[in-house]
Amino acid sequence: MPRRIAVLTTSRADWGHLVWPLRRMHEHEGLDPRLIVAASHLEKRFGSTVEAIRSDGFEPDALIPCLAEGDTPESMARTLADLSSGLVDVLESIRPDLILLIADRYEMMAPASIATAMGIPIVHVEGGEISEGALDQQVRDALTKLSHVHLVPHQAAAERVRSLGEDADRVHVVGAPSLDHLRWSQLPSIDDVRAHVGVDAASPPLLVSMHPVTLQEDPVADAVELVAALDRVDRPVVFCFPNADAGHDRIIDLAEAFCRRRRNASLHRHIDHLQYWTLLAHAGALVGNSSSGIMESPALSIPCVNIGDRQRGRLRAANIIDSAPDADRIHEAIVRALEPSFASTIAGLANPYGDGDAGRRIADILAGCPSGQSLLRKRIASTAAGSGATAASFSSETETSP
C-alpha cells in the first residue's frame, strides 16, 4: 500500500514551495498525497488562489475556510482555532500515515498540534532557518520540536535543528523546494507577464514584497519608511500583496495610495508563482522583507534590498543588501542595488539554498523513512561538544545531500 501523505497549504506564500514536492509524490508509486487547502487560498480578498492551485493541475482533497475577518493578533488566533477544528474532521477522514508541513507561517501551528494529538507523524520542510524579527521564528522552532522528520534547505539549518536536540538521522538536507521551478517549470515570457501586471517595458521594475513585522510594536512601521523611499525612485514598481498577518490591511492601504499617485506602479492580490519567477528574473531589484529575497533572488543573481529585522539571522548570499528601516537608508540601498557595478559583482552567484531538485529528495525520503511507533517515539539527541551523537539511533537509508 502506498503511504498516504497529508499536505497542507494555507496561502500563496507556501504554495509555490509545494508544487514540485507534490508532483514528485504523485509520480512516486510508493506515495499517495492528499492535498488540504485552507485559509487565505479560499478568500476573494486574497485572490481566491485555490483556482491557481487547480490551474497547476491539483484538485484539493479537502477545503477548510477558516481565515477570520480582521487585521489583529486576535483574528490570527481565531484563524488558528477555526483551522484546528476543521482539521480534526479532515484528518480523521483521510487517515494519513504522515502529514507534511512547510516553513513557518503561524497557521502551521494548527495542524502541528492536531497531528500531535491524533498521533500522526509530522514531516517539516525548511526548519532550522533563523528570522529573529518575526513570529515566524517561534513558529518554526516549535514545529521542529513537534516534528519527526526534518527536511532542511542547507547544512547550517541541519546543524541548528540538531542543536535543538533532534536526532541527526531524522535530519536531511534537501534544498529549498521553491527553486525547483527554475529547473523543471516552463516559465512564461516576460512580454506575457508584463501584459498581465501592467508594467512598462522601458525600465526593469522594482518588485516589492513587504509583510508586517509581527514582533514589532507597530508591525507596519517598516513599510511606511519603504514607501517614503520609493517616492524618491524613478522606476516602475510592482507590489505583491502582503501575507495575512496582523497589519496587512495597512500595508495594502499604503501600496494603494502609492499606486494612485504613481502612473507606473501597480498592486497585485496574486501573481502566479511562475509569473513571479519571470518578473523576478527581469526586475531591477527585489525590495522588502520577504524570505523570497533571501532564498530565491540569489538563484537569478538579482539584487535584493532586505529591510529591517524580519529576516535577521538567515543565511545570505552576496546579492543581499541589508538596510535599516529608515527611508534615507532604504533609498541609498536601492540606488546601490541598481548600480551596474553592483550587478557585475553578483553575476553567476551560487545560491546556498540548493540546486532545484528538492522535490525529488523529499518524495524519496517520505517513501523510505521509518513509520508508525518507530517514527513517533523521539529521544533527545546529545549535542555535547557538537558531536551530533544521539541517545538513540533512528535509521534511514536515503541519501539526501543536494
PEHUQUI-V63991 format. One record per pair of residues at least 12 apart in sequence whose ideal C-beta (glycine too) atoms are under 6 Angstrom apart, sorted by sequence separation. I is the first residue (numbers start at 1). J is the second residue. D is the distance in whole Angstrom. If there is no record, write none. Layout:
i = [I & I]
j = [J & J]
d = [D & D]
This chain:
i = [67 & 255 & 321 & 379 & 37 & 66 & 127 & 158 & 210 & 293 & 379 & 306 & 158 & 304 & 66 & 99 & 210 & 239 & 303 & 304 & 305 & 306 & 307 & 321 & 66 & 127 & 144 & 294 & 308 & 155 & 285 & 286 & 287 & 289 & 305 & 307 & 124 & 281 & 283 & 289 & 298 & 66 & 144 & 150 & 285 & 294 & 99 & 149 & 150 & 151 & 152 & 289 & 298 & 64 & 153 & 297 & 35 & 37 & 42 & 98 & 99 & 100 & 101 & 102 & 103 & 124 & 127 & 151 & 153 & 43 & 87 & 102 & 122 & 128 & 35 & 98 & 122 & 127 & 5 & 7 & 35 & 36 & 37 & 38 & 84 & 88 & 122 & 123 & 124 & 125 & 34 & 39 & 40 & 83 & 87 & 91 & 121 & 126 & 220 & 227 & 319 & 369 & 2 & 3 & 4 & 5 & 6 & 7 & 8 & 9 & 10 & 38 & 39 & 62 & 129 & 219 & 223 & 236 & 237 & 238 & 239 & 241 & 305 & 318 & 2 & 10 & 11 & 128 & 206 & 305 & 2 & 76 & 80 & 84 & 109 & 116 & 220 & 319 & 368 & 112 & 205 & 206 & 207 & 208 & 209 & 211 & 214 & 220 & 223 & 227 & 104 & 128 & 203 & 211 & 305 & 317 & 106 & 128 & 203 & 205 & 212 & 365 & 112 & 127 & 303 & 364 & 104 & 108 & 212 & 317 & 104 & 200 & 212 & 12 & 19 & 199 & 315 & 199 & 361 & 197 & 38 & 301 & 301 & 355 & 301 & 354 & 298 & 285 & 299 & 298 & 36 & 284 & 295 & 34 & 200 & 39 & 198 & 197 & 207 & 207 & 207 & 204 & 205 & 206 & 210 & 211 & 135 & 204 & 206 & 207 & 208 & 209 & 210 & 133 & 134 & 204 & 208 & 134 & 206 & 209 & 226 & 133 & 193 & 209 & 17 & 193 & 222 & 188 & 193 & 222 & 187 & 188 & 6 & 14 & 190 & 14 & 185 & 6 & 187 & 188 & 187 & 4 & 190 & 4 & 5 & 6 & 7 & 3 & 5 & 181 & 10 & 213 & 229 & 228 & 232 & 225 & 225 & 229 & 233 & 225 & 229 & 8 & 222 & 226 & 182 & 178 & 176 & 179 & 21 & 20 & 156 & 17 & 20 & 17 & 16 & 76 & 73 & 183 & 72 & 182 & 179 & 133 & 134 & 180 & 133 & 176 & 179 & 71 & 176 & 180 & 133 & 175 & 180 & 131 & 132 & 132 & 177 & 177 & 130 & 131 & 175 & 130 & 174 & 129 & 174 & 174 & 172 & 154 & 153 & 40 & 151 & 167 & 165 & 165 & 52 & 149 & 163 & 168 & 49 & 47 & 47 & 167 & 170 & 169 & 162 & 174 & 148 & 167 & 169 & 173 & 175 & 172 & 173 & 13 & 121 & 121 & 16 & 97 & 24 & 28 & 31 & 24 & 31 & 30 & 21 & 25 & 20 & 24 & 28 & 21 & 5]
j = [79 & 267 & 333 & 391 & 50 & 79 & 140 & 171 & 223 & 306 & 392 & 320 & 173 & 319 & 82 & 115 & 226 & 255 & 319 & 320 & 321 & 322 & 323 & 337 & 83 & 144 & 161 & 311 & 325 & 173 & 303 & 304 & 305 & 307 & 323 & 325 & 143 & 300 & 302 & 308 & 317 & 86 & 164 & 170 & 305 & 314 & 120 & 170 & 171 & 172 & 173 & 310 & 319 & 86 & 175 & 319 & 58 & 60 & 65 & 121 & 122 & 123 & 124 & 125 & 126 & 147 & 150 & 174 & 176 & 67 & 111 & 126 & 146 & 152 & 60 & 123 & 147 & 152 & 31 & 33 & 61 & 62 & 63 & 64 & 110 & 114 & 148 & 149 & 150 & 151 & 61 & 66 & 67 & 110 & 114 & 118 & 148 & 153 & 247 & 254 & 346 & 396 & 30 & 31 & 32 & 33 & 34 & 35 & 36 & 37 & 38 & 66 & 67 & 90 & 157 & 247 & 251 & 264 & 265 & 266 & 267 & 269 & 333 & 346 & 31 & 39 & 40 & 157 & 235 & 334 & 32 & 106 & 110 & 114 & 139 & 146 & 250 & 349 & 398 & 143 & 236 & 237 & 238 & 239 & 240 & 242 & 245 & 251 & 254 & 258 & 136 & 160 & 235 & 243 & 337 & 349 & 139 & 161 & 236 & 238 & 245 & 398 & 146 & 161 & 337 & 398 & 139 & 143 & 247 & 352 & 140 & 236 & 248 & 49 & 56 & 236 & 352 & 238 & 400 & 238 & 83 & 346 & 347 & 402 & 349 & 402 & 349 & 337 & 351 & 351 & 90 & 338 & 353 & 94 & 264 & 107 & 266 & 266 & 279 & 280 & 283 & 282 & 283 & 284 & 288 & 289 & 214 & 283 & 285 & 286 & 287 & 288 & 289 & 213 & 214 & 284 & 288 & 215 & 287 & 290 & 307 & 215 & 275 & 292 & 102 & 278 & 307 & 274 & 279 & 308 & 274 & 275 & 94 & 102 & 278 & 103 & 274 & 96 & 277 & 278 & 278 & 96 & 282 & 97 & 98 & 99 & 100 & 97 & 100 & 277 & 107 & 310 & 327 & 327 & 331 & 325 & 326 & 330 & 334 & 327 & 331 & 111 & 325 & 330 & 299 & 296 & 295 & 299 & 177 & 177 & 315 & 177 & 180 & 178 & 178 & 246 & 246 & 356 & 246 & 356 & 354 & 309 & 310 & 356 & 310 & 353 & 356 & 249 & 354 & 358 & 312 & 354 & 359 & 311 & 312 & 313 & 358 & 359 & 313 & 314 & 358 & 314 & 358 & 314 & 361 & 362 & 365 & 352 & 353 & 244 & 362 & 381 & 380 & 381 & 272 & 369 & 383 & 388 & 270 & 269 & 270 & 390 & 394 & 394 & 388 & 400 & 375 & 394 & 396 & 400 & 402 & 400 & 401 & 243 & 375 & 376 & 273 & 371 & 359 & 363 & 366 & 360 & 367 & 367 & 359 & 363 & 359 & 363 & 367 & 362 & 366]
d = [5 & 5 & 5 & 5 & 5 & 6 & 6 & 5 & 5 & 5 & 4 & 5 & 5 & 6 & 4 & 5 & 6 & 4 & 6 & 5 & 5 & 5 & 5 & 6 & 4 & 5 & 6 & 5 & 4 & 6 & 4 & 5 & 5 & 5 & 6 & 6 & 5 & 5 & 6 & 6 & 4 & 6 & 6 & 6 & 6 & 5 & 5 & 5 & 5 & 5 & 6 & 4 & 5 & 4 & 6 & 6 & 6 & 4 & 5 & 5 & 6 & 5 & 6 & 4 & 5 & 4 & 5 & 5 & 4 & 5 & 6 & 6 & 6 & 5 & 5 & 5 & 4 & 6 & 6 & 6 & 5 & 5 & 5 & 4 & 4 & 6 & 6 & 4 & 6 & 5 & 4 & 6 & 5 & 4 & 5 & 6 & 4 & 6 & 5 & 5 & 4 & 6 & 5 & 6 & 5 & 5 & 5 & 5 & 5 & 6 & 5 & 6 & 5 & 4 & 6 & 4 & 5 & 4 & 4 & 6 & 4 & 5 & 5 & 6 & 5 & 4 & 5 & 3 & 5 & 6 & 4 & 6 & 5 & 6 & 6 & 6 & 4 & 6 & 5 & 6 & 4 & 5 & 5 & 5 & 5 & 5 & 5 & 6 & 6 & 5 & 4 & 4 & 6 & 5 & 5 & 6 & 5 & 4 & 6 & 5 & 4 & 5 & 5 & 5 & 4 & 6 & 5 & 6 & 3 & 6 & 4 & 5 & 6 & 5 & 6 & 5 & 5 & 6 & 5 & 6 & 6 & 5 & 6 & 5 & 5 & 5 & 5 & 4 & 5 & 4 & 6 & 5 & 5 & 5 & 5 & 5 & 5 & 6 & 6 & 6 & 4 & 6 & 6 & 6 & 4 & 6 & 4 & 6 & 6 & 5 & 5 & 4 & 6 & 6 & 5 & 4 & 5 & 6 & 5 & 4 & 6 & 6 & 5 & 6 & 6 & 5 & 6 & 6 & 5 & 4 & 5 & 6 & 6 & 5 & 6 & 6 & 6 & 4 & 5 & 5 & 5 & 5 & 5 & 5 & 5 & 4 & 5 & 5 & 6 & 6 & 4 & 5 & 5 & 4 & 5 & 5 & 6 & 4 & 6 & 5 & 4 & 5 & 4 & 6 & 6 & 6 & 5 & 6 & 5 & 6 & 6 & 5 & 4 & 5 & 5 & 6 & 5 & 3 & 5 & 5 & 5 & 3 & 5 & 5 & 4 & 4 & 4 & 4 & 5 & 6 & 5 & 2 & 5 & 5 & 5 & 5 & 4 & 6 & 3 & 6 & 4 & 6 & 5 & 6 & 4 & 6 & 6 & 5 & 5 & 5 & 6 & 5 & 4 & 5 & 6 & 6 & 5 & 5 & 5 & 4 & 3 & 5 & 5 & 4 & 6 & 6 & 5 & 5 & 6 & 6 & 4 & 4 & 6 & 6 & 5 & 6 & 4 & 6 & 4 & 5 & 6 & 5 & 6 & 4 & 4 & 5 & 3 & 4 & 6 & 5 & 6]
